[in-house]
Amino acid sequence: MAGQCWPSDTELNEMREIVTKMANVNKEEVRVVVSPYRICPLGAHIDHQGGTVSAMTINKGILLGFSPSSRGEVVIRSGQFQGEVNFRVDEIQQPRQTTKTKNENSAKDSSELQEQCDWGRYARGAVHALQSRGNNISKGIIGYICGSEGLDSSGLSSSAAVGVAYLLALEHANNLAISPTENIEYDRLIENEYLGLKNGIMDQSAILLSSHGRLMCMNCKTKAYKLIHLPKEQEYLESEQPKATKILLALSGLKQALTNNPGYNKRVAECREAARILLEASGDYKAEPILSNVEPEVYEAYKCKLEPDLAKRAEHYFSENTRVMKGIEAWAMGKLKDFGMLIAASGWSSIQNYECGSEPLIQLYEILLRAPGVLGARFSGAGFRGCCIAFVEAHLATEAASFVRTEYLRLQPELASQLSEDTAVLICESGDCARVI
């Protein structure tokens, strides 16, 4: 259960053997994309507003073994899903139609549901993103994709990890030299343009830019980023600060969102509406209505004009942006207890101001905050399903994991019983960026 090197030689060999049989090639010709999952310690729900976020990858994620196909076919099998994805790169990939209302779609519920459940849509989206920006894609890939065991729908941005994996594989197969920052944009095209999701760029940025042991910080408005080191042990300013931490992933067992909340896109719209009201109140009718375009003093002067729900969304944005700035400073100085307190405050604001979360995830968050050695915790994602993450003092990680398993089983016996004891609470370490091996 302790953090281990990922991927292991065994995992890589298994991927290569599967693809060798699928593509009828030599094992040495098979490459493997390592695309890690990400966590966001601070910066929850503000990337789509141009806020500053912090993130890092963990030593778990997506593996995509592949061999180039000179015939232009894309053939993908999955370790998690049934069936086989099969299409050609010269086929035109049309973006999903996402603007219709529920009533307009009612006559086609069955067929559209089947289409939405097509796990190959990210592979098609990757081809669309690359070709829509003028890249010559003549070779396809024959591949096998799988994620770390037990982490499906866990709120660790597996969708972005999958999109990045397909991009890197297709680029490698077609000898395209694409920078990480370009791939951030390509993955945004997959999710925003092809799939119609209104998310920001934090997820793919973390996956493509992270480095082991460092905190990646990005201004999502300017795209400027930096990697923050922890200080060397002899540079710590406070002796009582923990010198080593691990990352806990506490799974809820929720695979589907148990909430009546209208969802992610509605929250984005509420943030934009709050920004519009604040900007217009200050006399600015030209700036894009996102909260990063609202100066803090403008927010303070005119926040009284926001109705309660919009006021909460704006308060979350501005307080979370402040927490990120304080968190960057705390991390750089090795003040991990302060860093953890900020993470816990972020979790509280996500519940109270951004109003996301479900009862099991809120309970899990509260359990983690009581666990031995835990410095801070919050949802990974919106808290409607998936997991919570926590930073824990390394020497207490095993004890904390046992405490969380026991307490969650007591409060949510049905959900907890669906989890494997080995994967219900995972002890992880920070990881590296996505890459081809």
Phi, psi and omega in degrees: 000340179292159180299134182229165176298132180223136356279155178281162177301325179297315180296318180296318180295321179297318178298315182295322180294319180297313182291326176304317180287320180297315188263353182056053179232170175288149182301327182291342181276348184276133174249158180233125172274128174256113183235100189283157170285161181236155168239156180236091181301317181219144182113030184292127170064025179239358180295323181289351176256011180078020180283177177262134185233161172236148183199165171202158176268166177238171182273051172214156177163209185259136170243132178232103173276139184205159172227136180299146177245111181290345180274001175080015180264148172246118179232117184231133168245160188232146174280345182252333187238153181278165175085186183221132174275132184211114175204175181250148182288343178271002173283143177281124180263106182277135175302148178296144175277112187240005186265353181286152177278170180300318181294321179296333183267354191300327181289343183241022185308313187296309183292322182288325176299318178298319180295318180295331180275001179292106185289352178275003185295334179286327175294316177296320179297324179295318176298315179301313183298315182292316182288328181292344178251021169085010178282140179275108179251101180251337180255138175264196177221147170248119189210172179225128184238140176207156178247165179303139187301133173085359186250018173297139177052041187262359180080022181254019180063047177296332180295316178294322178297322178293313179301315178298319180300314180295320178300311182296322180293314180295321179294318178296316181297329184255013177055042178266130177264097184244130181284159176304319180293327175293320180291333172301316179293320180295320178290327174298320177298320178302311188278318183279310188274316185278317184262346176078022176272143184259044179269168181269210187243007184299315186300304182292330177297315179298316183295326185266344188242349187292161177217142185308129175081002182244155175261121178271126179238133182224134168276110187285352176273314182266345184071005177289139181218163175209156178252124186257122176279149161287150177292156173295156187306320183287351181263357181298134183275335184234119187294336183279354179289140177296141182270339182217139178230160170239170178247126175263135169247112180254112185276144181269336188088353178280119175260331177245148183290118178265077183202151173265003180300135182300340170112185190299310185299327179293322178296319178299315180297321179295321177297317180293322178293320176299318179297318180299314182297316181293318180295314181293327177297330180271359179093007181260109180252004186254328184295147175300134183283073170234151191292339177291344176273358178261117178293146181306322180292329175293318177302312181296324183287326190239007182296340178295343180278352183272133174291162194309313182296315180293325178297322179294318181296317180293319179299320178298315182302307187290322178289325180290321177300320177295319179298323178298314181299316178293324180293321178300316180295317181296317180299314183297332180265000181075018179273075188287335175293318176296319178301316179296321178297323177293321177298316179298320178294325175298317178299318180297316181294325177300324180283311189277320187258317178276344176053052171243172182112160175225163187307312181299320181288323177295318177298318180297319176302313181292323177297315181300321181294340178264354185286149180301129173080357181285128182268331180183155182210159174195171174297151165258104187101208186271353177080015176273339177200178171093238190214171168248152176244153178212149169262132186225145175300132190304318185287348179250007186298315182295318178296319179296318180299318179296318179299315182295317178301314183295313183291321180291323176298325180292320184273327182229067185299323183292313180292316183295328181291343178279350183264144173288140179300329182285335184241002181298319175227115183257141175258118186237172174233167176292154184240191177253182181280169177296146185197164176255130178252000000 
